[in-house]
Amino acid sequence: MAKITWTLEAVRWLEEIHDFIALDNLTAAHKVVTGIYNKIQLLRDHPRLGQRYEPVTENEGPTQQWIGWKTELFSTD
């Protein structure tokens, strides 16, 4: 099982998302942030979770191997 370590930037982003939505609907803000948090926790058991893309040919541009939700904002140990 991987360990999720939240960076200060990731925590700030989550707080900003909450605060923005809470301006209109506090309940919705809580649901959205809780949903994001719960999805991130899935990485503990599935650290390679995400959509895998096959490499593109040289003529098509750069290769994208893994796409995930802001994976640079937290790390798994």
ABEGO torsion letter per residue (X at the ends): XBBBBBBAAAAAAAAAAAAAAAAABAAAAAAAAAAAAAAAAAAAABAABEBBBBBBBAAAEBBBABBBBGAAABBBX
